């Protein structure tokens, strides 16, 4: 047990700049005793091959998500080889609290939030015909409501996932049943759908009764809505399904039904430490050349990022990676203390570009970003990867332009599109 605690602390320290210590993560950590109580009795070395595969892939593609999975599974490997198998539900929790899933959620939740906003608009227009929606902002009776990533209701999605999986663990322990992988996946899908319903009802209620974010009732409504429309319905469905369709198993009478060779777990832990524990080596960016922006001073930052600046604006040229996440403004600016709001997709000369407002206290900036390789412009994460991987196109860069004035931002984007050929002529 001492070895496992020390190894877990080492894993947390190694990933300290990667893991998000938020409410969902803390809740999952608090549920560890329940996870251990609901384990099967026979010990196992079944995770040796999956961990070995992750480690080998990490040798060639060094990414934080591979390190995270390697450390997480190796901790489970230590537990399973000493105390017995852990149920499949724990693997769902590992994925749910992973920073990569939260990163992907931050990137793709915009489209989902926009669709929810349009449904809300169709409903509210019967109450107030002047209701309008622009991107993720809804204007109702002179008030503006933004469905932003930082919204408490959006953030509670991962908390509801953790609570749902913990409830499944409770049912396994209390009712002596086992949920297979398919049942867990279906459970998470149901939780996701319930969250959509919850957010629709919550957003509609907040807008109709004009409960703004600075009002304490805003958070209270979000919490009550989560409980009433997500947690309780899921709990009822899971309990009903367990009673109706699941068969109880007979618990083992002996303490450990089968003892495995625990030396494999220590060997794997050492391999994970040696391969995944060392700092990730940055790729060589010597071939990254600055673009020809007139009236801009440029400087080369870490990981090949090039920063262009003048008295009116800042622009970043960021390398992209086929198998890694890039420095997306939806994440990076928030890491710099800014809240990204009013995200919209706008068309500039037949080029779709994402724009938004950055707010930090009294400071307001206006930003736009897109993917570009000099020939093509796009905003979809998968589209540029497909083009580069299948069509062998030129490497893409993430272009992020930020100004203090929205009119200036539009002008600079127009200038960029008009002079694109000369800008990309290194």
Secondary structure, 3 states (H helix, E strand, C coil): CHHHHHHHHHHHHHCCCCCCCCHHHHHHHHCHHHHHHCCCCCCCCCHHHHHHHHHHHHHHCCCHHHHHHHHHHHHHHHHHHHCCCCCCHHHHHHHHCCHHHHHHHHHHHHHHHHHHHHHHHHHHCCCCCCCEEECCEEEECCEEEECCCCCHHHHHHHHHHHHHHHHHHHHHHHHCCCCCHHHHHHHHHHHHHHHHHHHHHHHHHHHHCCCCCCCHHHHHHHHHHHHHHHHHHHHHHHHHHHHHHCCCCCCCCCCCCCCCCCHHHHHHHHHHHHHHCCCCCCCCCCCCCCCCCCCCEEEECHHHCEEEECCCEEEEEEECCCCCCCCCHHHHHHHCCCEEEEEEEEEECCEEEEEEEEEECCEEEEEEEEEECCCCEECCHHHHHHHHHHCCCCCCEEEEEEECCHHHHHHHHHHHHHCHHHHCCC
